[in-house]
Structures are given as structure tokens and as C-alpha cells.
Amino acid sequence: MELLSKFLNRLSGRLEQQADLQIINKTIIVHGLSLISFIAFLAYGAILFYKETSLLSLVLLTASLLSFANMLLLSFTRRYRLCGILITGMIGLVSLFILYIGRNNALEMFLVALFPVIIIPIYGLLRGQLATFLYIILVVAVIVIHNYYDRIPSYGLDFTIGLIGVCLIVFLLVYLYEYISGYSRQRLEKSILESRNDSRQKDDFISKLSHQIRTPLNNLTVVSNLINKSKLDSEQRDMFETIIASTNNLINVVNNIVKVSEVKIEKELSAQVSFDLFSTINNTLKLFRDQHKERLNIDLIISKNIRSYFIGDPIRIKQIFLNIIENIIKSETRENLEIIIEVDQIRENEFVSELEFAINCPSLQIDRDEFGNFYGKPDPDSIALGADKLDEFFLDFTIARKIIQYYKGDLDIISEENKTLLRFSIELKKDARSALRKPEAEKESNKLLPGKRKIDLQNASILLVEDNAINQKIIILSLKNAVKNIDIAHHGKEALDKFGTSKYDLILMDIQMPVMNGIIATKKIRELESATNAHTPIIAITANALSGDKETCLAAGMNDYISKPFHVDILVQKMKNLLEVND
């Protein structure tokens, strides 16, 4: 059983790169039937050939060779329908031939009764039913012809009725089993679909609720920062501080609500495009290098025997490293933080390459829950530095782990006294047009990275993409003394039009907008910039705060992310970090 399991896993693993589950199952059945037929016909034919050379022994040996040829044809062409017709047709002809020559009654009854067992799983219920009835008609015809020519032994009426009766009983049992299995599968698929729809509706509701609550909370927070408390008397100041405290409590409530939203990696949302693995990872790491340039050093080492281009979703790959590196940086307050990422190839075939990633970093305090997810928190000193934002210091590798599992791998974290190793492997489809990575790939990929520049925030021209008039007014009031100019776009399409006609130093991008949302607008802006050497920093300002939203924004091409409600000082600092970057 273990050998059979390994065979099926290897076979299905090869097929999953090109086919859906139904085709995989059909192909495995045809493969298995061809293999069993090859062994059975070869063994029985060899026994008969050893006893006496006869026409039946030659027919069986020929059938074994044809079964083997059918396996080869299926392996190279993947035409499971044609190969299924060939193998079932050959088995049917062999059984009819044995029935015609009248050599062994027990064997004849066994072969005839076995036919529905193999025909229905391959052809399905309707076609299998027609094929079985046609086969029974041929069985009756062969018996009539056999008796007409006075062959010995002669088939009597009781034998014929018994043979057909056994065949029909086997057919009904197999038909009933397949029908019940299909019905149960449909019920299960319907239940899964309904569960997914319910879960998606729940997440959509939480996302909208978060957006609707966070937007007015943000306005309260920002306006409170603009109010001059010195002009308030003691009673007014006390009431004002009560309002702010209540607002902060409500913010904590909203944060707890959105935590119930589980991270989901939907297969249908993953694009399948050709992408450069090295550039994808290196461009993602550059975000952290620029933001933490004073204390962070990240080395990326990719084996030279790894291909440069693969077929898959580069955004998913970016999300893995965004989640992992951000957690590492969040956990460490030391001045010099060194991270080493090594990529090696551990297995490949004609369709896929399995790559192993090893990320070495300082020691992390990590625990694992009952579901296998990794959680943790940094040292107490880190939490003390930001006691008002405890949630920002807790580590959560759920996003990375789920994406890795989507790519047929799993995340393993091994912590020792002075270091931690994060290790995982993923399977990527090969791009047939790509060659092995060139030695100069690192230099070439650097050409793709955004150019660095230095701009003073007070001289910067800002594009604010926001559909809510009140939000526009609040942000303009907050930044009017900090920047030179602020233009407004009411949705992503208008932002693209303004971006094409004016030059902006930085873009503040909302996510949920009519006409075109912020994610699509950002991708299109990056597509426009790919033809030039320009790169405009984009900060996502969003009322969404669900798990994975930040990674989605950064992976789409944004440079930073801030969720509502936020402090103006934090937004201003993020803008300065992106504008005032020295070479």
C-alpha cells in the first residue's frame, strides 16, 4: 500500500501542474488500469505459453504489450480519453475472445462481470451505462455464434442467463456506488461553496464596517490634534480629554473586531505570469532597506543553478517576504540588524522547480498554536517603547505560512539561543523560455529598482486620491503647513489622468474608491513608470485594517501603508522617509 501511495502521489504531483482534479483522477484510473492489464495479461499469457503455445497465449501477450504501449501514450500525450477508450476496448475484446473459444467457464464469467467495474469510472454514469448494455449484447452474440459453430463446450441457457445476471448485478452495484459518490460530492461542493460565500460575506461586512467606523474615528483623532488645548478652560479640557479617551477605546474595539477576519489566499485571485524571481525578491527587500537604512542589512544569496524566470504570481512571493521581514524587524530594537536569505534548488523536473529558502536572523521568541501557526512577541523593552500600540509589536507569520502552503510547502521556524532560522520550500512552474540565471543578474536587476532622490517635504507636490470630501478636508488641514502643494483626485481613474499631466513627488492613495480602487490605480501607475526611470512614492491611507491588507498594498507597488485612525506626525514622518532618501 505504501508503494502504491508513493506511485499515486508522484503521478498526481506531475499532473497537477497542468490539469484540474477531475482530469487527474481520470488519468490515474486509466494509468492504473493499463498497468494492471499489462501485469495480468503478461502473467497469464506467459503461463499458457509455457504450458503450450496457443492462439490465446499469443493474444494475451500481445494485449500485455498493447497495455504497456497505452501507458506510454498516456504519459507522453496526457490524452486520457483516447487511452481510456483503447484500454477498455482491448479488455473487452480479449474477454469476448476468451468467451468465444470457450476455454474456462470461471474465467469467462469473471472477465465479463468485471467489465462494468472498469467502464463506469472511466466513461461516467451515462456513457458507462450505454457501453455496458452494448457489451452485454455482444456477449449474447458471441455465445450464439459459439453455439452455432458447435464449439466445445457448448454454452447452455442457464449459463448464459447466469452470466448476464452476474454482469447486471455488478453493473448495478458499481452504478449505485458511483451515483451515491457523485451525489455526495455535489452536496459537499455545494456546502463548501456556501461556506465560502458566507465567510466572504462576513469578511466583506467586517471590512466595510471597519471602513465606515475608522473614517469618522480618524477625523476625530486628526481634528483633536489640531485643536489648541491652551485656549480651553479646565472644564472644557476635561471634557475634551474624555472624548479623546473614549475615541481611543473605540479604536481598540475596532481593532479587536477585525482580528476575527481570517487570512485567506484565494487561488482564483492569483495571476499566472512570467516573472523574474531575483528581481521580485530584491525589489521587495529594497523597501525595508530604504526605510531602515541606518540599522538594517539584508543579504540575498541565490544559487547560480536556479532559473531566473518562473510562471506564477509575483505578488504572492512579495507577500511572503513582506510578512516575514516585517515581523523580524518589528521584534528587534538593536541598532545593527542583519538578515541573510539563502535560496537553493532542492528538486526539479520538466515542469516545476522546488526551491528552498533559509532566512537567518537574530533570535525570535516564537510559539506555535494548535493549528500550526507561528505567533510571538518581542522583548519587554520593545513593548515598553510603544505601550500605546501593543498590537503593532506582536508577531504573526500566518500570511506567509498560508501562501507557502498554497505553493505546496510549509514554514518551519527553529529558534536557538542567539539566532533563528526560518525555512520553507515552494514549488514554482518553470518558464520554458527562460534560461539559467546569469552571473550578472544582480546587477541587471538593480536597474529595475526605483531611483533614489532627496526632496524636502516643504517643497513637495502631493497628490491626494480620496473620494470622501470630509476626509479630503481633514488631510488638507493636517498637511497644509507641511507641504508646498496638494492636488485632489476623487478616484483612481482621475488620479491616473492627473499623474499623466502633472509631476508629483508623492501620492497619498485611498483604497476603497468608486470607478477605480487604489490597488488597481497603483498597479497602473507602476506600469506607466516601467517605461521610464521615474518612481513616485505612494502611501496607502486606508480605513481597512484586516489581516493581509498591508501586504496586499505593498505587494501592489505601494511604498508604505498607514491605517485610519492615524496621528498626523506618523504620516508626516512616513512622507519624509520616502522623500528624503540619500544615495
C-alpha positions as CSV (number, residue, x, y, z in Angstrom):
1,M,0.0,0.0,0.0
2,E,2.9,2.4,0.8
3,L,4.4,1.7,-2.7
4,L,1.0,2.4,-4.3
5,S,0.6,5.6,-2.3
6,K,4.0,6.8,-3.4
7,F,3.2,6.0,-7.1
8,L,-0.1,7.8,-7.0
9,N,1.4,10.9,-5.2
10,R,4.2,11.1,-7.7
11,L,1.8,10.7,-10.6
12,S,-0.7,13.2,-9.3
13,G,2.1,15.6,-8.4
14,R,3.2,15.7,-12.1
15,L,-0.3,16.1,-13.4
16,E,-1.3,18.9,-11.0
17,Q,0.9,21.3,-12.9
18,Q,-1.3,21.0,-16.0
19,A,-4.8,19.7,-15.1
20,D,-7.7,20.0,-12.8
21,L,-8.7,17.4,-10.2
22,Q,-11.2,15.6,-12.3
23,I,-8.7,15.1,-15.2
24,I,-6.1,14.0,-12.7
25,N,-8.4,11.3,-11.2
26,K,-9.4,10.0,-14.7
27,T,-5.8,9.9,-15.8
28,I,-4.8,8.0,-12.7
29,I,-7.6,5.4,-13.2
30,V,-6.5,4.9,-16.9
31,H,-2.9,4.6,-15.8
32,G,-3.7,2.1,-13.1
33,L,-6.0,0.0,-15.4
34,S,-3.3,-0.1,-18.1
35,L,-0.6,-1.2,-15.5
36,I,-2.9,-3.9,-14.0
37,S,-3.8,-5.1,-17.5
38,F,-0.2,-5.3,-18.5
39,I,0.8,-7.4,-15.5
40,A,-2.3,-9.6,-15.6
41,F,-2.1,-10.3,-19.4
42,L,1.6,-10.9,-19.3
43,A,1.5,-13.3,-16.3
44,Y,-1.5,-15.4,-17.7
45,G,-0.1,-15.3,-21.2
46,A,3.3,-16.5,-20.0
47,I,1.8,-19.4,-18.1
48,L,-0.2,-20.5,-21.1
49,F,2.7,-20.1,-23.4
50,Y,4.9,-22.2,-21.0
51,K,2.3,-25.0,-21.0
52,E,1.5,-24.9,-24.7
53,T,1.9,-22.4,-27.4
54,S,-1.7,-21.5,-28.4
55,L,-3.6,-18.7,-30.0
56,L,-4.9,-17.5,-26.6
57,S,-1.4,-17.2,-25.2
58,L,-0.3,-15.1,-28.1
59,V,-3.4,-12.9,-27.8
60,L,-2.7,-12.3,-24.1
61,L,1.0,-11.5,-24.6
62,T,0.0,-9.1,-27.4
63,A,-2.6,-7.5,-25.2
64,S,0.1,-7.0,-22.5
65,L,2.3,-5.2,-24.9
66,L,-0.6,-3.0,-26.1
67,S,-1.4,-2.2,-22.4
68,F,2.2,-1.1,-21.9
69,A,2.1,1.0,-25.1
70,N,-1.1,2.6,-23.8
71,M,0.7,3.6,-20.6
72,L,3.5,5.3,-22.6
73,L,1.0,7.0,-24.9
74,L,-0.8,8.4,-21.9
75,S,2.4,9.5,-20.2
76,F,3.6,11.5,-23.2
77,T,0.3,12.9,-24.6
78,R,-1.9,13.2,-21.5
79,R,-4.9,12.2,-23.7
80,Y,-6.7,10.2,-21.0
81,R,-10.0,9.9,-23.0
82,L,-8.3,8.3,-26.0
83,C,-6.2,6.0,-23.8
84,G,-9.3,5.1,-21.7
85,I,-11.2,4.0,-24.9
86,L,-8.2,2.0,-26.1
87,I,-7.6,0.1,-22.8
88,T,-11.3,-0.7,-22.1
89,G,-11.9,-1.7,-25.8
90,M,-8.9,-4.0,-25.7
91,I,-10.0,-5.6,-22.4
92,G,-13.5,-6.1,-23.8
93,L,-12.2,-7.7,-27.0
94,V,-9.9,-10.0,-25.0
95,S,-12.7,-11.2,-22.7
96,L,-15.0,-11.7,-25.8
97,F,-12.3,-13.7,-27.5
98,I,-11.9,-15.9,-24.4
99,L,-15.6,-16.3,-24.2
100,Y,-15.8,-17.3,-27.9
101,I,-13.1,-20.0,-27.7
102,G,-14.8,-21.5,-24.6
103,R,-11.7,-22.3,-22.6
104,N,-12.6,-21.8,-19.0
105,N,-16.1,-21.0,-17.7
106,A,-14.9,-19.5,-14.4
107,L,-12.5,-17.1,-16.2
108,E,-15.1,-16.1,-18.7
109,M,-17.7,-15.2,-16.1
110,F,-15.0,-13.3,-14.1
111,L,-13.9,-11.2,-17.1
112,V,-17.4,-10.4,-18.3
113,A,-18.6,-9.4,-14.8
114,L,-15.5,-7.3,-14.3
115,F,-16.3,-5.0,-17.3
116,P,-18.8,-2.6,-15.6
117,V,-16.2,-2.2,-12.8
118,I,-13.7,-0.6,-15.2
119,I,-16.1,1.0,-17.7
120,I,-18.2,3.2,-15.4
121,P,-15.4,5.1,-13.5
122,I,-13.7,6.0,-16.9
123,Y,-16.8,6.8,-19.0
124,G,-19.1,8.1,-16.3
125,L,-22.7,7.0,-15.5
126,L,-24.5,7.7,-18.7
127,R,-21.8,6.6,-21.2
128,G,-20.8,3.7,-18.9
129,Q,-24.4,2.5,-18.8
130,L,-24.7,2.6,-22.7
131,A,-21.2,0.9,-23.0
132,T,-22.2,-1.9,-20.5
133,F,-25.5,-2.7,-22.3
134,L,-23.8,-2.7,-25.6
135,Y,-21.2,-5.1,-24.2
136,I,-23.9,-7.4,-22.8
137,I,-25.5,-7.5,-26.3
138,L,-22.0,-8.5,-27.7
139,V,-21.7,-11.2,-25.0
140,V,-25.0,-12.7,-26.1
141,A,-24.0,-12.5,-29.7
142,V,-20.7,-14.3,-29.0
143,I,-22.4,-17.1,-27.1
144,V,-24.9,-17.6,-30.0
145,I,-22.1,-17.7,-32.6
146,H,-20.1,-20.0,-30.3
147,N,-23.0,-22.5,-30.0
148,Y,-23.9,-22.1,-33.7
149,Y,-20.5,-23.5,-34.8
150,D,-20.7,-26.4,-32.3
151,R,-17.7,-25.4,-30.3
152,I,-16.9,-27.4,-27.2
153,P,-18.1,-26.8,-24.5
154,S,-21.5,-25.5,-25.6
155,Y,-23.0,-22.7,-23.5
156,G,-26.4,-23.6,-22.1
157,L,-29.3,-21.3,-21.4
158,D,-28.7,-21.4,-17.6
159,F,-25.0,-20.4,-18.1
160,T,-26.0,-17.5,-20.4
161,I,-28.7,-16.2,-18.0
162,G,-26.4,-16.6,-15.0
163,L,-23.5,-14.8,-16.8
164,I,-25.7,-11.9,-17.9
165,G,-27.3,-11.8,-14.4
166,V,-23.9,-11.5,-12.7
167,C,-22.9,-8.8,-15.1
168,L,-26.0,-6.8,-14.4
169,I,-25.7,-7.2,-10.6
170,V,-22.1,-5.9,-10.8
171,F,-23.2,-3.1,-13.0
172,L,-26.0,-2.0,-10.7
173,L,-23.7,-2.1,-7.6
174,V,-21.0,-0.1,-9.4
175,Y,-23.6,2.3,-10.8
176,L,-25.2,2.8,-7.4
177,Y,-21.8,3.4,-5.8
178,E,-20.8,6.0,-8.4
179,Y,-24.2,7.7,-8.2
180,I,-24.1,8.0,-4.4
181,S,-20.4,9.2,-4.6
182,G,-21.3,11.8,-7.2
183,Y,-24.4,12.9,-5.3
184,S,-22.3,13.2,-2.0
185,R,-19.6,15.1,-3.9
186,Q,-22.1,17.6,-5.3
187,R,-23.6,18.1,-1.8
188,L,-20.1,18.6,-0.3
189,E,-19.1,21.0,-3.1
190,K,-22.3,22.9,-2.6
191,S,-21.7,23.1,1.2
192,I,-18.1,24.3,0.7
193,L,-19.3,26.9,-1.8
194,E,-22.0,28.1,0.6
195,S,-19.4,28.2,3.4
196,R,-17.0,30.2,1.3
197,N,-19.8,32.6,0.3
198,D,-20.8,33.1,3.9
199,S,-17.2,33.6,5.0
200,R,-16.6,36.1,2.2
201,Q,-19.8,38.0,3.1
202,K,-18.6,38.1,6.7
203,D,-15.2,39.4,5.7
204,D,-16.8,42.0,3.4
205,F,-19.1,43.1,6.2
206,I,-16.2,43.4,8.6
207,S,-14.2,45.3,6.0
208,K,-17.0,47.7,5.3
209,L,-17.8,48.1,9.0
210,S,-14.1,48.8,9.7
211,H,-14.0,51.3,6.9
212,Q,-17.2,53.1,8.0
213,I,-16.1,53.3,11.6
214,R,-12.5,54.1,11.1
215,T,-13.1,57.1,8.8
216,P,-15.0,59.2,11.4
217,L,-12.6,58.0,14.1
218,N,-9.7,59.2,12.1
219,N,-11.4,62.6,11.6
220,L,-11.9,62.8,15.4
221,T,-8.3,61.9,16.0
222,V,-6.9,64.4,13.5
223,V,-9.1,67.3,14.5
224,S,-8.3,66.7,18.1
225,N,-4.6,67.2,17.2
226,L,-5.4,70.5,15.5
227,I,-7.2,71.9,18.5
228,N,-5.2,74.3,20.7
229,K,-5.8,72.9,24.2
230,S,-4.3,76.0,25.8
231,K,-7.3,78.0,24.8
232,L,-9.7,75.7,26.7
233,D,-10.5,76.2,30.3
234,S,-10.1,73.3,32.8
235,E,-13.7,72.1,32.5
236,Q,-13.6,72.2,28.7
237,R,-10.2,70.5,28.7
238,D,-11.5,67.7,30.9
239,M,-14.5,67.1,28.6
240,F,-12.2,67.2,25.6
241,E,-9.8,64.6,27.1
242,T,-12.8,62.4,27.9
243,I,-13.9,62.5,24.3
244,I,-10.3,61.6,23.2
245,A,-10.1,58.7,25.7
246,S,-13.5,57.3,24.5
247,T,-12.3,57.6,20.9
248,N,-9.1,55.6,21.8
249,N,-11.2,52.9,23.5
250,L,-13.5,52.7,20.4
251,I,-10.3,52.3,18.3
252,N,-9.3,49.3,20.4
253,V,-12.8,47.8,20.0
254,V,-12.5,48.1,16.2
255,N,-9.0,46.6,16.2
256,N,-10.4,43.6,18.1
257,I,-13.3,43.2,15.7
258,V,-11.1,43.0,12.6
259,K,-8.9,40.3,14.2
260,V,-11.6,37.7,13.7
261,S,-11.2,38.0,10.0
262,E,-9.0,35.1,8.9
263,V,-6.3,35.5,6.3
264,K,-7.4,33.8,3.1
265,I,-5.3,33.1,0.0
266,E,-7.7,32.5,-2.9
267,K,-6.3,30.6,-5.8
268,E,-8.6,32.3,-8.3
269,L,-7.0,35.7,-7.4
270,S,-3.5,34.5,-8.2
271,A,-2.2,35.6,-11.5
272,Q,-0.1,33.2,-13.6
273,V,2.5,35.3,-15.3
274,S,6.2,35.1,-16.1
275,F,8.3,36.9,-13.5
276,D,11.9,37.3,-12.5
277,L,12.3,35.7,-9.1
278,F,15.5,37.5,-8.2
279,S,14.1,41.0,-9.1
280,T,10.8,40.2,-7.3
281,I,12.5,39.4,-4.0
282,N,15.2,42.0,-4.3
283,N,12.7,44.8,-5.0
284,T,10.7,43.8,-2.0
285,L,13.7,43.8,0.2
286,K,14.6,47.3,-1.0
287,L,11.5,48.7,0.7
288,F,13.0,47.6,4.0
289,R,16.5,48.7,3.2
290,D,15.3,52.2,2.4
291,Q,13.0,52.5,5.4
292,H,15.6,51.1,7.9
293,K,18.8,52.0,6.2
294,E,20.6,53.1,9.4
295,R,20.3,49.8,11.1
296,L,19.3,47.1,8.7
297,N,21.5,44.9,6.5
298,I,19.8,42.2,4.2
299,D,21.9,39.9,2.1
300,L,20.2,37.8,-0.6
301,I,22.1,34.8,-1.9
302,I,20.6,32.9,-4.8
303,S,22.2,29.7,-6.1
304,K,23.5,30.1,-9.7
305,N,21.8,27.0,-10.9
306,I,18.4,28.5,-10.3
307,R,16.4,29.7,-13.3
308,S,15.7,33.4,-13.3
309,Y,12.1,33.3,-14.7
310,F,9.2,31.3,-13.4
311,I,5.4,31.1,-14.0
312,G,3.3,32.2,-11.1
313,D,2.1,35.2,-9.1
314,P,5.0,37.6,-8.1
315,I,2.6,39.4,-5.7
316,R,2.3,36.3,-3.6
317,I,6.1,35.9,-3.4
318,K,6.4,39.5,-2.3
319,Q,3.8,39.0,0.4
320,I,5.8,36.1,1.9
321,F,8.9,38.3,2.4
322,L,6.9,41.4,3.4
323,N,5.3,39.4,6.2
324,I,8.4,37.6,7.4
325,I,10.9,40.5,7.2
326,E,8.4,43.0,8.8
327,N,8.0,40.6,11.8
328,I,11.7,40.2,12.2
329,I,12.2,44.0,12.1
330,K,9.3,44.5,14.5
331,S,10.8,42.1,17.0
332,E,14.3,43.7,17.1
333,T,15.2,47.1,18.6
334,R,19.0,46.6,18.3
335,E,20.9,49.2,16.1
336,N,22.5,46.7,13.8
337,L,20.1,44.1,12.5
338,E,21.5,41.5,10.0
339,I,19.3,39.2,7.9
340,I,20.7,36.6,5.5
341,I,18.4,35.0,2.9
342,E,19.7,31.9,1.0
343,V,17.8,30.4,-1.9
344,D,18.7,27.0,-3.3
345,Q,17.1,24.4,-5.6
346,I,16.4,21.0,-4.0
347,R,14.4,19.3,-6.7
348,E,13.3,19.8,-10.3
349,N,11.6,18.0,-13.2
350,E,10.4,19.0,-16.6
351,F,7.5,21.1,-15.2
352,V,8.5,22.6,-11.8
353,S,11.4,23.5,-9.6
354,E,11.2,23.2,-5.8
355,L,13.2,26.0,-4.2
356,E,14.3,26.1,-0.5
357,F,14.5,29.5,1.3
358,A,16.6,29.8,4.5
359,I,16.3,33.1,6.4
360,N,18.8,33.6,9.2
361,C,18.1,36.4,11.7
362,P,18.6,37.2,15.4
363,S,16.7,35.0,17.9
364,L,12.9,35.4,18.0
365,Q,10.6,34.4,20.8
366,I,8.1,32.3,18.8
367,D,5.3,30.0,19.9
368,R,3.1,27.7,17.8
369,D,-0.7,27.3,18.3
370,E,-2.8,24.2,17.9
371,F,-3.3,25.0,14.2
372,G,0.4,25.1,13.4
373,N,0.6,28.9,13.1
374,F,3.5,30.8,14.5
375,Y,2.9,33.7,16.9
376,G,5.2,35.6,19.3
377,K,6.1,38.9,20.8
378,P,9.4,40.7,21.2
379,D,11.3,41.5,24.3
380,P,9.6,43.7,27.0
381,D,11.8,46.6,26.1
382,S,10.3,46.8,22.7
383,I,6.8,46.8,24.0
384,A,7.7,49.5,26.6
385,L,8.8,51.8,23.8
386,G,5.3,51.7,22.3
387,A,3.0,50.8,25.1
388,D,0.1,52.6,23.4
389,K,0.4,50.4,20.3
390,L,0.8,46.9,21.8
391,D,-0.8,45.2,18.7
392,E,1.9,46.5,16.5
393,F,4.6,44.6,18.4
394,F,3.0,41.1,18.3
395,L,4.4,38.8,15.6
396,D,2.2,36.8,13.3
397,F,3.5,34.7,10.4
398,T,0.1,33.5,9.3
399,I,0.0,35.3,6.0
400,A,3.4,33.9,4.9
401,R,2.6,30.4,6.0
402,K,-0.7,30.3,4.1
403,I,0.9,31.5,0.9
404,I,3.7,29.0,1.3
405,Q,1.2,26.2,1.8
406,Y,-0.6,27.4,-1.4
407,Y,2.8,26.7,-3.2
408,K,2.9,23.1,-1.7
409,G,5.3,24.0,1.1
410,D,5.2,24.8,4.8
411,L,7.0,27.3,7.1
412,D,9.3,26.0,9.8
413,I,10.9,28.3,12.4
414,I,13.8,27.0,14.5
415,S,15.0,29.3,17.3
416,E,18.3,28.9,19.2
417,E,19.9,31.0,21.8
418,N,21.4,33.6,19.5
419,K,19.7,33.1,16.2
420,T,16.6,31.9,14.5
421,L,16.2,30.0,11.2
422,L,13.1,30.5,9.1
423,R,13.0,27.8,6.5
424,F,10.4,26.9,3.8
425,S,10.2,25.5,0.3
426,I,7.8,26.3,-2.5
427,E,7.1,24.8,-6.0
428,L,7.2,27.1,-9.0
429,K,6.3,26.3,-12.5
430,K,9.2,26.6,-15.0
431,D,9.1,29.2,-17.7
432,A,10.1,27.3,-20.8
433,R,11.5,30.4,-22.4
434,S,13.9,31.2,-19.6
435,A,17.5,30.1,-19.2
436,L,19.5,29.8,-16.0
437,R,20.2,32.9,-14.1
438,K,23.1,34.9,-15.5
439,P,26.1,35.7,-13.1
440,E,25.3,39.4,-13.7
441,A,21.6,39.0,-12.8
442,E,22.1,41.0,-9.6
443,K,23.5,44.0,-11.5
444,E,20.7,43.7,-14.1
445,S,18.0,43.6,-11.5
446,N,19.3,46.7,-9.8
447,K,18.5,48.6,-13.0
448,L,14.9,47.9,-12.3
449,L,14.9,49.3,-8.8
450,P,13.5,52.8,-8.2
451,G,16.0,55.6,-8.3
452,K,16.8,57.4,-5.1
453,R,16.4,61.1,-4.5
454,K,16.2,63.7,-1.9
455,I,13.3,66.2,-1.7
456,D,12.4,68.4,1.2
457,L,8.8,67.8,2.4
458,Q,8.0,71.5,2.5
459,N,8.8,71.8,-1.2
460,A,6.9,68.6,-2.2
461,S,3.9,68.5,-4.5
462,I,1.4,65.9,-3.2
463,L,-1.5,64.1,-5.0
464,L,-4.3,63.1,-2.6
465,V,-6.5,60.4,-4.0
466,E,-9.6,60.3,-1.8
467,D,-13.3,60.1,-2.7
468,N,-14.7,61.4,0.7
469,A,-15.0,65.3,0.9
470,I,-14.7,65.4,4.6
471,N,-11.6,63.2,4.6
472,Q,-10.1,65.4,1.9
473,K,-10.6,68.5,4.1
474,I,-9.2,66.8,7.2
475,I,-6.0,65.7,5.4
476,I,-5.5,69.1,3.7
477,L,-5.9,70.8,7.1
478,S,-3.4,68.5,8.6
479,L,-0.8,68.9,5.9
480,K,-1.3,72.4,4.6
481,N,1.7,73.8,6.6
482,A,3.9,70.8,5.9
483,V,3.9,70.6,2.1
484,K,4.0,73.0,-0.8
485,N,1.0,71.9,-2.8
486,I,-1.8,69.3,-2.6
487,D,-3.9,68.3,-5.6
488,I,-7.0,66.1,-5.2
489,A,-8.3,63.2,-7.2
490,H,-11.7,61.7,-6.4
491,H,-10.9,58.2,-7.6
492,G,-8.2,56.1,-9.2
493,K,-9.1,57.0,-12.8
494,E,-8.8,60.7,-12.1
495,A,-5.5,60.1,-10.3
496,L,-4.2,58.4,-13.5
497,D,-5.2,61.4,-15.6
498,K,-3.6,63.8,-13.2
499,F,-0.5,61.7,-13.0
500,G,-0.1,61.7,-16.7
501,T,-0.3,65.5,-17.0
502,S,1.5,66.7,-13.8
503,K,4.6,65.8,-11.8
504,Y,4.1,64.8,-8.2
505,D,6.7,64.0,-5.6
506,L,4.4,61.7,-3.5
507,I,0.9,60.2,-3.7
508,L,-1.5,59.5,-0.8
509,M,-3.8,56.8,-2.0
510,D,-7.1,55.6,-0.5
511,I,-8.0,52.0,-1.3
512,Q,-11.8,51.8,-1.4
513,M,-13.0,54.3,-4.1
514,P,-15.6,54.3,-6.9
515,V,-14.7,53.9,-10.6
516,M,-11.2,52.6,-9.9
517,N,-9.8,51.5,-6.5
518,G,-6.4,52.3,-5.1
519,I,-4.8,48.9,-5.7
520,I,-5.6,49.0,-9.5
521,A,-4.6,52.6,-9.7
522,T,-1.2,51.9,-8.1
523,K,-0.5,49.0,-10.5
524,K,-1.3,51.1,-13.5
525,I,0.9,53.9,-12.2
526,R,3.8,51.4,-11.8
527,E,3.1,50.1,-15.3
528,L,3.4,53.7,-16.7
529,E,6.6,54.2,-14.8
530,S,8.2,51.0,-16.0
531,A,8.8,52.6,-19.4
532,T,10.8,55.4,-17.7
533,N,13.3,55.6,-14.8
534,A,10.8,57.5,-12.7
535,H,9.4,56.3,-9.4
536,T,6.8,58.2,-7.4
537,P,6.4,57.1,-3.7
538,I,2.8,56.0,-2.9
539,I,1.5,55.7,0.7
540,A,-1.8,53.8,1.2
541,I,-4.1,55.7,3.6
542,T,-7.0,53.3,4.2
543,A,-9.7,52.5,6.7
544,N,-9.2,48.8,6.1
545,A,-7.1,47.0,8.7
546,L,-7.8,43.4,8.1
547,S,-5.0,40.8,8.2
548,G,-3.1,40.9,4.9
549,D,-4.3,44.4,3.8
550,K,-0.9,45.9,4.4
551,E,0.9,43.2,2.5
552,T,-1.5,43.5,-0.4
553,C,-0.9,47.2,-0.7
554,L,2.9,46.9,-0.6
555,A,2.9,44.0,-3.0
556,A,0.8,46.0,-5.4
557,G,3.6,48.6,-5.6
558,M,2.9,51.0,-2.8
559,N,5.9,52.1,-0.7
560,D,4.2,52.4,2.7
561,Y,0.9,52.0,4.5
562,I,-1.0,53.7,7.2
563,S,-4.4,52.8,8.5
564,K,-7.0,55.1,10.0
565,P,-7.2,56.4,12.5
566,F,-3.6,57.7,12.4
567,H,-1.6,60.5,14.0
568,V,-0.6,63.3,11.6
569,D,3.0,63.1,12.9
570,I,3.3,59.5,11.9
571,L,2.0,60.3,8.4
572,V,4.4,63.2,8.1
573,Q,7.3,61.1,9.2
574,K,6.5,58.4,6.6
575,M,6.4,61.0,3.9
576,K,9.8,62.4,5.0
577,N,11.3,58.9,5.0
578,L,10.2,58.3,1.4
579,L,11.2,61.8,0.1
580,E,14.4,62.4,1.9
581,V,16.4,59.3,0.8
582,N,20.0,59.9,0.1
583,D,22.1,57.9,-2.4
